[in-house]
Amino acid sequence: MPGLTTQINNYNKNKWKVRFSNIPNMTGQKIDIHVLNNYVREFNVPDITIPMLTSVTGHERQLHPNTIGSRDLQTINIAFTIDEHMYNYWLLYTWLYQMRHGKTLADRTNLDGVPLVRMDSIDVIELCLLDNDKKIISKMKFHHCILNNMGALDLKYSDSELGTMVCTFEVENVSFEVNTEGE
């Protein structure tokens, strides 16, 4: 990727946005995906690690990366500001609640005919990085995202802060794209 370092924005301040491709709608009401896109307050890009193996040869300890690695899903945390009608909270809460009880929107089943709850997922959550003109210069895409936790919603009287909720999503795959237009 020649010229990639020329894209670095040292004065970056909130030059990112998050976009959701879809959301499993368990509410039965028409939704506008912007009720999630426009209320993202924080986004946590997950870490990645590799397990290490230890061996001893000639009284010396040696470390080796375990190339098999972990098969666990990656986890991202997203903090949302609650919208005026609290609809984004209700949308995510209903999805998680219905999954806990085995309800699914998916029409795929396993070999025993049991519906696959895992198919009710967000196809892609995009973390878009922007330049000073707010044009997308790169995207980190999180594929097949499943909501697995919603933190407590803390609302207080006489507090001027907006209500927020933190949601944890399990992610199956991550990809990265750099916009090379204009080079």
N, C-alpha and C positions, 0 to 999 in steps of 0.2 A: 504494500500500500504506500507507494511513494507520495511524499507530500503530506502524510498524515499529521506530522508534528506541526505543520503550519495551521492546522485546524484548532489548536489548543486555544482556549479562551481563558486567559488569566483573570479576567474581570467578571467571571461567571457568577451571577447571583440569581438563583431561581430560574435558570435557563433549562428547565426540563418540564416535561408533562407526561402524564400517564394516560394511556388509552386502553379501554377494554373492548375486545371484539364482540362479545356477547355476554349475557348473564342468564343462567337458568332461572326462568320466571315461574316461581311456584305460587305467586299471588293470584294468578288468574286475571290480573288487570294489565292493561297496556302500559308498557314502561318506556321511558326515554333513557338510554344508556348514559346520557350526560349527567344523570343524577349521581353517577359514580365518577365519571371522568372529571367533572368540574369541582369535586369536593375532596380530592386527594390532598392531604396535608403533608404526609411524610411517606417515603418509600424506602424500604430497607433491601438493598441488594445482598443476596446471601453470600456467605463465605464458602470456600471450597477447600477441602483438605484431602490428604492422601494418607492412609495408614502406613506406619513404618514397621518393618520386620527387623529383628536384631539377631545377629549371629556372632559367634566368637571364633576367631581363627588365630592360632598362635598367641593366645592370651590378649588379643586385641579385639575390642568390640567394634563391630561394623554395622552400619545401618543400611537398609535396603528399602526403597519404596515398594509397597505392596501394590503391584499393578492391577490386581483384581479389584481393589478399591471397594467402596461402600455402594450398595445398591439402593440406599435410602433416597427418598425424594428430597429435593432441595426445598427450603422453606423461605418464603418472602413474607414480610410484614408490611401492611399498608395501613396508615392512619388516615381516617376519613373525618372531615368535619361533618356534623349532622346537618342535613339540609333543613329548610324552613318547615317542611311538613313531616320531617323525620322519615321520609319515604326510603332513603337509601339504607337506613338502619333496618326498616321493616323488610325490604327486599332481600337483604343478606340474611337477616334472622330467619325469614321464612324458608329460604333455601336450605340453611343449615338444619333447621328444625325438621323439615320434611325428609331430608336425607337420614336423619337419626331414626326416623320411623319407616325407612325403606321406600318412601314414595319416590317415583322417578318420572321424568318426562321422556326419557329415552325409550325407543322402541326395540332396542337390542336386548337379548336375553342370553344367559349362559346355556349350557347344554341341558340343564334341568328345567329350563323355562323360567327361571327367576330373572326379573329385570336387573340390568346392570346399572347400579346407582352411579358407578364411576364415569359413565358416559355423560352425566349431567355436570359439565365442567365449563369453565371459560376456556375457549380455544386458545386465545393469545392475550396476554397482558403486555403491552408495549411500554417501555420506558424510553421516551424520545428525548434526546439531548439537542438543544437549540443553540444557534449562534446568536450574535447580538441583534440580528434582524428577525429573530424568532423563526428562522427556517430550520427544519430538521437536518442535522448533520450526521446523526447516527441513531440507531435503535438497538436496544437490547430487548429481545423478545422472549417471554416466558410462556412455554407451550403447555397445554393441558393442565390448567390450574384448578385445584379443588379446594374450596373453603373448608377448613377443618377447625377453626376456632375464632370466636369473637370475644374480645375482652369486654369487661363490664363497662356500661355506659354511665359515666359519672356526671350528673347534673346537679348544680348547686344554686340556691337562692343567693342573691346579692353578689354574684360573681359575673364579671363582664366577659369572661372567656367563653368561647363557643364550645358546645359539646362535641367531644370527639370519641371515636371508637377505633380500636386497633383490631384488624382482621389478619389472620394467618392463613396463607394459601400454600398448599403443597404443589410443587412444580415438577413435571416429568422431564422437561428438556429446556435448554436455554440456547438461543442463537444470537448472533450479533451482525448487524449490517452497518456499513459506512456509506454515506451518500457521497459519491465521487463526482456528482454533477458540478460543472463549473471549473474543474481543474484542467 
